[in-house]
Amino acid sequence: MANDPDHSTATPEQRAAALEIVLRRKGEMPETFVEDFTNHAEEKWITDNGAQMVARAWTDPAFRARMLADGKAAAMEMGFQFPEHHRQLVVLENTLDIHNVIVCTQCSCTAYTIIGAAPDWYKDIDYRARVVRQSRTVLREMGLDLPASTEIRVWDTTADHRYMVLPLQPPATKGWPEEKLAAIVTQDAMIGASQLEKVED
Amino acid sequence: MDGMHDLGGKQGFGRVKYPSPPHEETWEPLVRALSAFAIRKHIYNMDEFRHAIERMAPRHYMAAPYYERHLTAVATLLVEKDYVTREELEALASGAFPLSGSSGPGRLPSSPQSFAIGEKVRVKNEFVPGHVRMPAYVRGKVGVVVGISPLCPFPDAAGHSMQAPMEPTYDVRFRSRDLWPDSCDEALNHVGVFQSYLEKTETT
């Protein structure tokens, strides 16, 4: 730790292990909870959930309308789950003129059951501090050079609703089956840090 | 509280490390699971958890990786809620166990009021001693309500284990140039703002 000149601080491994002991002894945490939870998170809360929603929205106009009206209901209709405190999923539709990008400046909230656990760069203090104020510059540095005419909308996850971006469908993929479409949708595109337009048939 | 966590618009930061370099931290999934267990078991709620992170010493906050912040919050709350003492934790961990500090008290919502979609609103010029989910970059600023969200527990109360009444949050759209005149990229900034943080403007 930066403010630990005599190196007396226990390592994060030691501290995490201490907490595990306390929760087992005093919190009645079952023996298998950590493993079960971790397996569940890794198997069920994955980027592919959001990717399947995006692919369906591209191919099924009625689903797209439902997803834009109530993202949580649309996700639950596909069998996806939410933790108790995620009260709403707001789906932000990118268009040729509007680009949406998500951040959580105060912590790193995300719709992790739908788009998967947030990537490290999203949790980075540099991203959290800068993207609200220097959106175009930050996106350009990250490889997304938006035309000057594109309006940028930055969404700060400060309350208990969650966001996901509905990216533009790459023109070359029109007519593809849903499963093939889902495979090209990335987590970064559902955060709004990248677009998908370079996909080739 | 105006803590170190409230980073939006702060200057001097550098390029985002993108794409993220791979890293292997075997203790991170453990911390994630422990925190999830404590939430499910209602040992604390999400607002108390967030507030415990916000209360970390600024130097520790800035230097700690993401899951070390979570680890510190879990430990702080377990000590504060009498599951364990700091001394016991340090004995179990075989070393010092830095915890978060304390903050000012929580507070209850202000009197109910309502705002319509399309209405101009101002974020109150408030300096809150305890937990608050209003990012400082919108404090005192004027925006337009573009959406109304389902009721949520008022975080300034929930973060202090007070009985938290439910209240609406509003999607408020600000222009970046109203937030940081002459010193930002052109954009629309959307923030989810709790009803109690807002007030009417004279110009509606």
Chai-1 contact restraints between the chains, C-beta under 6 A:
chainA,res_idxA,chainB,res_idxB,connection_type,confidence,min_distance_angstrom,max_distance_angstrom,comment,restraint_id
A,A2,B,R59,contact,1.0,0.0,6.0,A-B,restraint_1
A,A2,B,A63,contact,1.0,0.0,6.0,A-B,restraint_2
A,N3,B,R59,contact,1.0,0.0,6.0,A-B,restraint_3
A,S8,B,G95,contact,1.0,0.0,6.0,A-B,restraint_4
A,S8,B,A96,contact,1.0,0.0,6.0,A-B,restraint_5
A,T9,B,G95,contact,1.0,0.0,6.0,A-B,restraint_6
A,T9,B,A96,contact,1.0,0.0,6.0,A-B,restraint_7
A,A10,B,A93,contact,1.0,0.0,6.0,A-B,restraint_8
A,A10,B,S94,contact,1.0,0.0,6.0,A-B,restraint_9
A,A10,B,G95,contact,1.0,0.0,6.0,A-B,restraint_10
A,A10,B,F97,contact,1.0,0.0,6.0,A-B,restraint_11
A,P12,B,W27,contact,1.0,0.0,6.0,A-B,restraint_12
A,P12,B,E68,contact,1.0,0.0,6.0,A-B,restraint_13
A,E13,B,W27,contact,1.0,0.0,6.0,A-B,restraint_14
A,Q14,B,A93,contact,1.0,0.0,6.0,A-B,restraint_15
A,Q14,B,S94,contact,1.0,0.0,6.0,A-B,restraint_16
A,R15,B,L71,contact,1.0,0.0,6.0,A-B,restraint_17
A,R15,B,A93,contact,1.0,0.0,6.0,A-B,restraint_18
A,R15,B,F97,contact,1.0,0.0,6.0,A-B,restraint_19
A,A16,B,W27,contact,1.0,0.0,6.0,A-B,restraint_20
A,A16,B,L30,contact,1.0,0.0,6.0,A-B,restraint_21
A,A16,B,V31,contact,1.0,0.0,6.0,A-B,restraint_22
A,A16,B,L71,contact,1.0,0.0,6.0,A-B,restraint_23
A,A18,B,L89,contact,1.0,0.0,6.0,A-B,restraint_24
A,A18,B,L92,contact,1.0,0.0,6.0,A-B,restraint_25
A,A18,B,A93,contact,1.0,0.0,6.0,A-B,restraint_26
A,L19,B,L34,contact,1.0,0.0,6.0,A-B,restraint_27
A,L19,B,V74,contact,1.0,0.0,6.0,A-B,restraint_28
A,L19,B,A75,contact,1.0,0.0,6.0,A-B,restraint_29
A,I21,B,L92,contact,1.0,0.0,6.0,A-B,restraint_30
A,V22,B,L78,contact,1.0,0.0,6.0,A-B,restraint_31
A,V22,B,Y83,contact,1.0,0.0,6.0,A-B,restraint_32
A,V22,B,V84,contact,1.0,0.0,6.0,A-B,restraint_33
A,L23,B,L34,contact,1.0,0.0,6.0,A-B,restraint_34
A,K26,B,Y83,contact,1.0,0.0,6.0,A-B,restraint_35
A,G27,B,K41,contact,1.0,0.0,6.0,A-B,restraint_36
A,M29,B,F37,contact,1.0,0.0,6.0,A-B,restraint_37
A,F33,B,F37,contact,1.0,0.0,6.0,A-B,restraint_38
A,V34,B,L30,contact,1.0,0.0,6.0,A-B,restraint_39
A,V34,B,A33,contact,1.0,0.0,6.0,A-B,restraint_40
A,F37,B,A33,contact,1.0,0.0,6.0,A-B,restraint_41
A,F37,B,A36,contact,1.0,0.0,6.0,A-B,restraint_42
A,T38,B,P29,contact,1.0,0.0,6.0,A-B,restraint_43
A,T38,B,A33,contact,1.0,0.0,6.0,A-B,restraint_44
A,H85,B,M46,contact,1.0,0.0,6.0,A-B,restraint_45
A,R87,B,P150,contact,1.0,0.0,6.0,A-B,restraint_46
A,R87,B,C152,contact,1.0,0.0,6.0,A-B,restraint_47
A,Q88,B,S149,contact,1.0,0.0,6.0,A-B,restraint_48
A,Q88,B,P150,contact,1.0,0.0,6.0,A-B,restraint_49
A,T105,B,L7,contact,1.0,0.0,6.0,A-B,restraint_50
A,T105,B,G8,contact,1.0,0.0,6.0,A-B,restraint_51
A,T105,B,P135,contact,1.0,0.0,6.0,A-B,restraint_52
A,Q106,B,H5,contact,1.0,0.0,6.0,A-B,restraint_53
A,Q106,B,D6,contact,1.0,0.0,6.0,A-B,restraint_54
A,C107,B,R50,contact,1.0,0.0,6.0,A-B,restraint_55
A,P119,B,S20,contact,1.0,0.0,6.0,A-B,restraint_56
A,D120,B,S20,contact,1.0,0.0,6.0,A-B,restraint_57
A,W121,B,V16,contact,1.0,0.0,6.0,A-B,restraint_58
A,W121,B,K17,contact,1.0,0.0,6.0,A-B,restraint_59
A,W121,B,Y18,contact,1.0,0.0,6.0,A-B,restraint_60
A,W121,B,S20,contact,1.0,0.0,6.0,A-B,restraint_61
A,K123,B,Y66,contact,1.0,0.0,6.0,A-B,restraint_62
A,D124,B,V16,contact,1.0,0.0,6.0,A-B,restraint_63
A,I125,B,L7,contact,1.0,0.0,6.0,A-B,restraint_64
A,D126,B,F13,contact,1.0,0.0,6.0,A-B,restraint_65
A,D126,B,G14,contact,1.0,0.0,6.0,A-B,restraint_66
A,D126,B,V16,contact,1.0,0.0,6.0,A-B,restraint_67
A,Y127,B,V16,contact,1.0,0.0,6.0,A-B,restraint_68
A,R128,B,L7,contact,1.0,0.0,6.0,A-B,restraint_69
A,A129,B,L7,contact,1.0,0.0,6.0,A-B,restraint_70
A,A129,B,K10,contact,1.0,0.0,6.0,A-B,restraint_71
A,A129,B,F13,contact,1.0,0.0,6.0,A-B,restraint_72
A,R130,B,F13,contact,1.0,0.0,6.0,A-B,restraint_73
A,V132,B,G8,contact,1.0,0.0,6.0,A-B,restraint_74
A,V132,B,G9,contact,1.0,0.0,6.0,A-B,restraint_75
A,V132,B,N189,contact,1.0,0.0,6.0,A-B,restraint_76
A,R133,B,G9,contact,1.0,0.0,6.0,A-B,restraint_77
A,R133,B,W180,contact,1.0,0.0,6.0,A-B,restraint_78
A,R133,B,C184,contact,1.0,0.0,6.0,A-B,restraint_79
A,Q134,B,D185,contact,1.0,0.0,6.0,A-B,restraint_80
A,S135,B,D185,contact,1.0,0.0,6.0,A-B,restraint_81
A,S135,B,A187,contact,1.0,0.0,6.0,A-B,restraint_82
A,R136,B,D185,contact,1.0,0.0,6.0,A-B,restraint_83
A,T137,B,D185,contact,1.0,0.0,6.0,A-B,restraint_84
A,E141,B,R15,contact,1.0,0.0,6.0,A-B,restraint_85
A,M142,B,V16,contact,1.0,0.0,6.0,A-B,restraint_86
A,M142,B,Y18,contact,1.0,0.0,6.0,A-B,restraint_87
A,I152,B,A187,contact,1.0,0.0,6.0,A-B,restraint_88
A,R153,B,L188,contact,1.0,0.0,6.0,A-B,restraint_89
A,V154,B,A187,contact,1.0,0.0,6.0,A-B,restraint_90
A,V154,B,N189,contact,1.0,0.0,6.0,A-B,restraint_91
A,W155,B,H190,contact,1.0,0.0,6.0,A-B,restraint_92
A,D156,B,V191,contact,1.0,0.0,6.0,A-B,restraint_93
A,T158,B,R133,contact,1.0,0.0,6.0,A-B,restraint_94
A,T158,B,P135,contact,1.0,0.0,6.0,A-B,restraint_95
A,T158,B,V191,contact,1.0,0.0,6.0,A-B,restraint_96
A,T158,B,G192,contact,1.0,0.0,6.0,A-B,restraint_97
A,A159,B,C152,contact,1.0,0.0,6.0,A-B,restraint_98
A,A159,B,T169,contact,1.0,0.0,6.0,A-B,restraint_99
A,A159,B,G192,contact,1.0,0.0,6.0,A-B,restraint_100
A,D160,B,C152,contact,1.0,0.0,6.0,A-B,restraint_101
A,H161,B,S149,contact,1.0,0.0,6.0,A-B,restraint_102
